[in-house]
Amino acid sequence: MSPAETPIGAYPRSRRLSLALVCLISLALSACGSTPDPAATPTVRPASAAAPPRGPAPQPAPARIERGGFERLSGWRDVDARGALNAFYESCRRIEARPDAAPMSPSAAYAGRVADWRDACLEAAFLAPAGPDAASARAFFERNFQPVRWGPTGRLTGYYEPYLEVRDRPDPEFSMAIRARPGDLLTGDLGQFIAGLEGQRVMGRAAEQRFEPYRSRAEIEALNLGVPLAWGRPIDVFFLQIQGSGRLIYPDGGQARVRFAAHNGRPYVSIGRILIDRGELSPHNASKQDIQDWLRARGPAAWRPLFDENPRYVFFSLDVLEDPNLGPSGAQGAPLTPMASIAVDPRHHAWGVPIFLTADLPGEPGWTGLVVSQDAGGAITGSARGDLFYGWGDAAGERAGRQNDPDARWVVLLPNALAARIN
């Protein structure tokens, strides 16, 4: 869910363009020598809508055909593929408008070109709206795809769309704003100016003919930047920014949806990691629920300064919730399907690819399921790193907050003709 571009409204057009070019190139050169801060690695997943990981696209891990086909996949016969079929159909609706010769992703050669997916998408368009049973949905994938083993095992975490009680005006309980993107927040793609930096986005603001990093979380709150869309409980709003989207519940029962609009470009710092490093929580008891319990037990005097140690701030846009049975839009633009949509690293994967997973889920060791790559997240980096969308509401949040399997196994499904060319 890429941030929308915002003009430097205070400057004439010609001056804005030259200013942006000079500033972006300067920032690009300084960024090339930077190294990631290990302390910024989150233990709780950042927003699914956060910008994809920065840096040149790496080569994907080698893939090989899983000899013997689907019968070699342990647990495949137990998979209910209806959710994955619906998710794949929604992805196809975004794929079908693209030219045949276009790569599914410039960073994922294994996924081939759009033409390779046409036949499977065409059948999905007929089958999915008819509401097939589980066996028929599974047979669709067996007819149209071949399983391809994907590299090493990787970490599988979970995320969800939270429900938030909100108010139109602040009060002592509902005291933190859910903010719209400020008009002075600028975004640029460095690849427009320097080859090899495609996809590296920079956020900042114009200040006295300079391009500067945008303000930190503490400054945004202190200066009241960004129009308040609604007011929520501070702990709820903080975790909404981590999830990247949510459903707002008003006192009269009305609902709306907020989705990621932009972030301030500052690094994400996990408050879970901070609490572990301070000895407040143990590494094995630092789930979202554990962190929330710690915050609620100590009150504003503890959580206000702790929140400010994460300088990353997420802004939102407000949408009408037309269909409460549809999930929020992922990075591909397709609505996410509970237990059938996954966030991946777009430097390794294309959108719309079915993936057969074997992983330990809360209360379900050895779970197997079929999911579709439809989203991204700032902490989702690597060829076998995934974030499973659990759905919406408290039950989904409780499970997503406990999801953390370091050894999930991936098998990518590719259209038959494309899979045959990988050998």
ABEGO torsion letter per residue (X at the ends): XBBBBBBBAABBAAAAAAAAAAAAAAAAAAAAABBBBAAABBABBBBAABBBBBEBBBBBBBBBBBBGEAAABBGAAABBAAAAAAAAAAAAAAAAABBAABBABAABAAAEBAAAAAAAAAAAAAAAAAGBBAAAAAAAAAAABBBBBBEBBBBBBBBBBBBBBBBABBBAABABBBBBBBAABBBBBAAAABBGABGBBBBBBBBGGBBBBBBBAAAAAAAGBEBBABBBBAAAAAAAAAAGBBBBBBAAGBBBBBBBABBAGBBBBBAAAAAAAAGABBAABABAAAAAAAAAAAEAAAAAAAAAABABBBBBBBBBBABAABBBBBAAGBBBBBGABBBBBAAABBBGBBBBBBBBBBGBBGBBBBBBBABBBAABBEAABBBBBAEBEAAAAAAAAABBBAABBBBBBBBAAAAAAAX
